[in-house]
């Protein structure tokens, strides 16, 4: 006989890091934005693609096609994923190698080092936020190394979550050891 579930899940207390880059689109952006907005994960990398619509291709009688957009994807904090994409908590778009890892770790630990909260930004602010962390197709080793370091260090992980702003501070305690 299997033991009964207790309701004390370990997964909710484990730290999460999500890696994204300019090739991350659609469903991966939805997951990254949801985890980031909920203060449940530190997102690391460069800005994502920005595919925030659901479309259907309709064949026309003349063998043409009509692309019908029938839904827009909105992050939990209220911003549209289309064009904006997900801007990571810790940007590594300009980082490579061991020196890049050191710089990234400083960004993660600094209250101003992470990218600011997204809710309520106007178009000019979005443009500036994305320009500060441009999409990059490569997945540098520094992203994986940074994720491993953040997950291994509860204080650094909590600091990175806090860098997103006060809405996420309450969830920073989840980054502790199980």
C-alpha positions as CSV (number, residue, x, y, z in Angstrom):
1,X,0.0,0.0,0.0
2,X,1.3,3.4,-1.0
3,X,1.5,6.1,1.8
4,X,-1.0,8.9,1.6
5,X,0.0,12.3,0.4
6,X,0.5,14.8,3.2
7,X,0.0,18.0,1.3
8,X,3.5,19.2,2.3
9,X,5.0,19.3,-1.2
10,X,8.7,19.8,-1.4
11,X,8.6,21.3,-4.9
12,X,7.1,24.5,-3.7
13,X,10.1,25.2,-1.5
14,X,12.8,24.4,-4.1
15,X,14.5,27.3,-6.0
16,X,13.9,27.6,-9.7
17,X,15.9,29.2,-12.4
18,X,14.5,29.5,-16.0
19,X,16.9,30.1,-18.9
20,X,15.6,32.1,-21.9
21,X,17.1,33.8,-24.9
22,X,16.0,35.4,-28.2
23,X,14.9,32.0,-29.5
24,X,12.5,31.4,-26.6
25,X,8.9,32.0,-27.9
26,X,5.3,31.2,-27.3
27,X,4.7,28.5,-24.7
28,X,8.1,28.9,-23.2
29,X,7.5,32.6,-22.7
30,X,4.2,32.0,-21.0
31,X,5.8,29.6,-18.5
32,X,8.8,32.0,-17.9
33,X,6.5,35.0,-17.5
34,X,4.2,33.2,-15.1
35,X,7.0,31.9,-12.9
36,X,8.7,35.3,-12.9
37,X,5.6,37.3,-12.2
38,X,4.7,34.9,-9.3
39,X,8.1,35.4,-7.8
40,X,8.6,31.7,-8.1
41,X,11.7,31.6,-10.4
42,X,14.7,33.7,-11.4
43,X,14.7,34.2,-15.1
44,X,18.2,34.3,-16.6
45,X,19.5,35.1,-20.1
46,X,18.5,37.6,-22.7
47,X,15.1,38.9,-23.8
48,X,12.8,36.4,-25.4
49,X,11.3,36.6,-28.9
50,X,7.9,38.1,-28.1
51,X,5.4,35.7,-29.7
52,X,2.3,36.5,-27.8
53,X,-0.6,35.6,-30.1
54,X,-2.6,32.6,-31.1
55,X,-3.3,32.2,-34.8
56,X,-5.1,29.9,-37.1
57,X,-4.4,29.6,-40.9
58,X,-7.6,29.4,-42.9
59,X,-7.4,28.1,-46.5
60,X,-9.4,30.2,-48.9
61,X,-11.4,28.9,-52.0
62,X,-8.8,30.5,-54.3
63,X,-6.0,28.5,-52.6
64,X,-4.9,31.5,-50.7
65,X,-4.5,31.6,-46.9
66,X,-5.8,33.9,-44.3
67,X,-4.0,34.1,-41.0
68,X,-6.5,34.9,-38.2
69,X,-5.2,36.1,-34.9
70,X,-7.8,35.1,-32.3
71,X,-6.0,35.6,-29.0
72,X,-3.3,37.7,-27.3
73,X,-1.3,36.3,-24.5
74,X,-1.0,38.4,-21.4
75,X,1.5,37.8,-18.5
76,X,-0.1,37.5,-15.1
77,X,1.1,41.0,-14.2
78,X,-0.8,42.4,-17.1
79,X,1.7,43.0,-19.9
80,X,1.3,41.7,-23.4
81,X,3.9,39.1,-24.4
82,X,3.6,40.1,-28.1
83,X,6.6,42.3,-29.0
84,X,7.6,42.8,-25.3
85,X,8.5,39.1,-24.7
86,X,10.0,38.3,-21.4
87,X,12.9,40.3,-20.1
88,X,15.0,38.2,-17.7
89,X,15.4,38.9,-14.0
90,X,19.2,38.7,-14.5
91,X,20.4,39.8,-18.0
92,X,23.4,37.9,-19.5
93,X,23.1,39.3,-23.0
94,X,26.4,41.0,-22.7
95,X,28.2,38.4,-20.6
96,X,30.5,35.5,-21.5
97,X,33.2,33.4,-19.8
98,X,34.4,33.5,-16.1
99,X,34.4,37.3,-16.0
100,X,30.9,37.4,-17.3
101,X,29.8,35.0,-14.5
102,X,31.3,37.2,-11.9
103,X,29.4,40.3,-13.3
104,X,26.2,38.3,-13.5
105,X,26.5,37.2,-9.9
106,X,27.0,40.9,-8.9
107,X,23.8,41.8,-10.9
108,X,21.9,39.0,-9.1
109,X,23.0,40.1,-5.7
110,X,22.3,43.9,-6.3
111,X,18.9,45.3,-5.5
112,X,19.2,47.3,-8.7
113,X,21.0,44.6,-10.6
114,X,17.9,42.7,-11.8
115,X,15.5,44.1,-14.3
116,X,12.6,46.1,-12.8
117,X,9.0,44.9,-12.6
118,X,7.0,45.0,-15.8
119,X,3.5,45.8,-14.7
120,X,2.4,49.3,-15.7
121,X,5.3,50.1,-18.0
122,X,4.5,52.3,-21.0
123,X,5.8,51.6,-24.5
124,X,8.9,53.8,-24.1
125,X,9.8,52.1,-20.8
126,X,9.4,48.7,-22.5
127,X,11.6,49.7,-25.3
128,X,14.3,50.8,-22.9
129,X,14.0,47.6,-20.8
130,X,14.4,45.4,-23.9
131,X,17.2,47.5,-25.2
132,X,19.0,47.1,-22.0
133,X,18.8,43.3,-22.4
134,X,18.6,42.6,-26.2
135,X,17.6,39.2,-27.5
136,X,20.5,36.9,-28.1
137,X,20.1,33.5,-29.9
138,X,23.2,31.9,-28.2
139,X,22.9,30.1,-24.9
140,X,26.2,30.9,-23.3
141,X,27.6,28.6,-20.6
142,X,27.5,31.6,-18.2
143,X,23.6,31.2,-18.1
144,X,23.8,27.6,-16.8
145,X,26.7,28.4,-14.4
146,X,24.7,31.3,-13.0
147,X,21.6,29.2,-12.6
148,X,23.6,26.6,-10.7
149,X,25.1,29.2,-8.4
150,X,21.8,30.9,-7.7
151,X,20.0,27.6,-6.9
152,X,22.9,26.6,-4.6
153,X,22.9,29.8,-2.6
154,X,19.5,30.6,-0.9
155,X,20.5,34.2,0.1
156,X,21.7,35.0,-3.4
157,X,18.5,33.4,-4.9
158,X,16.3,35.5,-2.6
159,X,18.2,38.7,-3.5
160,X,17.6,38.0,-7.2
161,X,13.9,37.5,-6.6
162,X,13.8,40.7,-4.6
163,X,15.4,42.6,-7.4
164,X,12.1,42.3,-9.3
165,X,10.3,44.5,-6.8
166,X,8.1,44.4,-3.8
167,X,5.5,42.2,-5.4
168,X,7.9,39.3,-5.4
169,X,9.6,39.9,-2.0
170,X,7.1,37.7,-0.1
171,X,7.9,34.8,-2.3
172,X,11.7,35.1,-1.9
173,X,11.5,32.8,1.2
174,X,10.7,29.9,-1.1
175,X,14.3,29.8,-2.3
176,X,15.5,28.2,0.9
177,X,16.5,24.7,1.4
178,X,13.8,22.0,1.6
